[in-house]
Amino acid sequence: MQWLKNLFGGNDNPPAAKPPQPAHEARPALTPQAWLHQLFERHGLACTLHEDWVVPHGEFPAVRGTWHAGDTHGRLDVQVLVREGLLIEESFGGIGAGDTGLADGLQNFTINSFHPLLSALWHQHDPEQVEAETWTTAGRRYNAFIGNIGRRTNTAETPSPPTDLLARLETAVRHEPLDGDLHWFRFCVAHINGEFTWEALKDNEPWPAGVSALQACSWHTGEGFYSARLFIVLREAADEPQLPA
């Protein structure tokens, strides 16, 4: 446990953490740490707490969330420290003021990125939430953990994503020169009254090839707002030849 002390600080005998109450009871004291702690433990991973970090099994990877509140909405930043020097960063909008916005941002994380991370980093795989495949790029084999497409809308019916979306994104990833044992990709499309905003990130950085793949698809246009978001994690398959069932 010395690495935890070096990395997170704290006393030799930190006080025992009290388990968070259910979300509906803890609303007035809702925090990203309490939510993440409860979320991981619900999925079978016992956690320790070190300041604002949640540490499943008391070892890397560790995760924390930071909420940036606004008057009507805010932003939740989630960081996953895979190991020293390797940090996954994701951000999620939360609609509403105060705890309402925070709860919305946390739910946004849970729907969009949590399950691919859980499969790739903690080997807790839910086939209803994550598609697991083996991809080869630049001669290296990766286990690809593909999350569900998270969608939002302010209309009565949420438009379906393009039928060729996943195939185009896979092609873009496979043509990327990847050299690490872990890579991650975020894709997001937002539509407002016929106008689109595109975002693609590779390993936290803007990725033009991913934007081009999104723009090549035929997205629904019309009145109102909708968005679609997808998160993919690639982990080198050299030491993990068997994908989860």
N, C-alpha and C positions, 0 to 999 in steps of 0.2 A: 504493500500500500504506500511505499515511500513516494512513488511517482505521483500519486494523488496529492500528497502533501506538497510536493514541489510544484505541481501544476496549478492546483486550486487553492493552496494555503489551508489554514484551519489549524485547530488544536489537535494534540495527540489523542484526546478523548472528547470528540465533538458530542453535543447533546443528541439524544436519539430523536429522529425526525418523526413527527406525528403524521399519520396517514391523512391525506386530504379527504374532506367530506365529499359526498356526491355533489356534482356540479349544481344541481338545483338548490341544495342547501348552502353551498359555499359561495353563491353568487356575490354577496357583498364583499368577500375577501378573495375573489378570483385572481389568481396569478398564473403566469405561464408555467412556472416551476411546478405548482400544485397540479395543474392540468396534465402536463407531460408526465409527471410522476405517476399519476393515476392511470393515464393512457397506457404506459408501458407495462405497468403491473397488471392491468386488465388483460394484456396479451402474454402473460406468463413470465415476465422478466422482472425479478426482484431488483429494486433500485436503491442506491444510496444517494444522498444529497450532499453536495459540496458547494456552498454559497449558492449561486444561481444555476449551477450545473446539475443535471440529472444523469446518474451514471449507472446504467443497467449492468448488473452482475459485478459492480465495483471496478470495472476496467473499461478501457477504450472499446468502442467509441462512447463519447459523452455528448449530451445534447442540452441546449438551453434556448430559451425564447426571450425576446425583448419586445415590449409593446410601446409603440410611439402613438400616443393618443392625440386625436384632434377633436374639434367641436362636434362634427357629425360623423366622422369615420377616422380610422387610424391604420397603422401598418404594423404587422407582426413580423419580426425578423427571427428566423430559426437558424441556429448554427449547430452543426454536427462535427465535433472534433474526432475524426476517424483515428488519427494518431498525431503525434507531434509533427507539425508542419503540413498537415493535410486537413483542410477545413471546408466542409460543404455549407453553403449559405443559400437560404431560400427566404423569400419575402411574400407576405400574403396580406391582402386588404381585408379590413374588418369594417363592416357597415354598422353605424350606430355610435352613440356617445357612451363613454365610460365602459362598464363591464359588458354592456350589450355589444359594443364594437369588438372588444377583446374576445368574447365568446365566439363571435362570428369569424374572426381571424383564426382562432384556434380550430374551429370546425373546418375552415378552409384548408388549413394544413393537414388535418386528419383525412379529409377527402382526397386531397391531391398528391401529397408527397410522402405521407407517413408510411403507407404500406410498401411501396417500392424500397424505401430505406430499411424497413423492418425485414424484408426478404433478403436484401443484398448484404446488410451489415450484421443483422442479428439472427439470420436463418430461421425466422418465423414467417412462413409463407402461407398466404391465403389465396388459393387459385381464383376465388371470386373477385378479388381485388387487384391481383397482379398476374399478368401473363409472363411466363418464364420461357425464354428461348435461348438458343446458342447462336451467336453471330461471330463471323470471322472478318477481321479487317486488318489489312497490312500483315497478313500471315499470323495474326494472334487471335486466339479463340477467347471469346468473352461470354459469360452468362449475362443475358440481358433481362432486366426486371422492368417491365412496362406497366405503369399504373393505368387505372381507368381514366378516361377523359372527364375532367371536372368541368361542368357547365353551369353558367348562371344566365339569367335573363329577367327582364322586367315585362315580358309579354306573356300571353296566356299559354303559349307553346314554345318549348325550347327547340330551336333548329337543330337538326341532326348534323354531325360533323361530316365532311366530305368522305366518300367511301374509299378514296385513295390516300387518305391522310397518313395512316400508319405505314403504308408501303413507301411513300415518298420520304418520310422521316427516317425509316430504316435504311433506305438507299443512301441518304445523306450521311448518316452515321457510318455506314460501312465504307464509304469513300473517304472518310476522315483518317489522317495518319495518327493513330492513337499509339502511345508508347508507355502509358502507365498501367498499373494493375487495377486502377479504379478510375472511372470517368462517369460524369453525370450530365444530364441534358434537361433543360426546362424549355418548354414551348408554350406560348400564350398568344391567343388571338382575341382582340376585342373589337366589336362592331357597334357603332352608334349611328343610326339613321343613314346607312349606306357607306359610311366611312370606316376604314379599318386601321387598327394599330397592331403591329407585329412585334413579337419578341422571341428570340431564341438565344439561349445561353449554353455554353459548353464549359464545364468546370468553373462556373461563376462568371465567365467572361462572355461578352457579346460574340455571337457566332453567325456571321453573314450567310453561310451556306444553309444553316437551319432556317433563317428568315426566307431565303429563296425557295426552300422546299414548302414552307407554309403558303407563300404567295402563289405557288404553282397549282395549288388546289382550288377547287370551285366552291367557294363559301357562299352561304345564303346571304342575300342582301334584302333590305326592306326597312321598315320603320322600327324604332325602338332599339334596345340594347341587348346584346348577348355576348358571352365570352366562352372560350374553351381553353383548357389548360391541361398539359400532359407532362409527366415527369418520368424519366428513364434513367436507370442506373446500370452501368456495365461494370462487371467484376471479372477479372481475368480468370479463365477456367482451367488453367494449368494444374492448380492444386484442388480444384473442385469440379471434377468431370461430370458429376451427377447433379442435374437440376432437381429442385424440389418437385415432388409429385403434385 
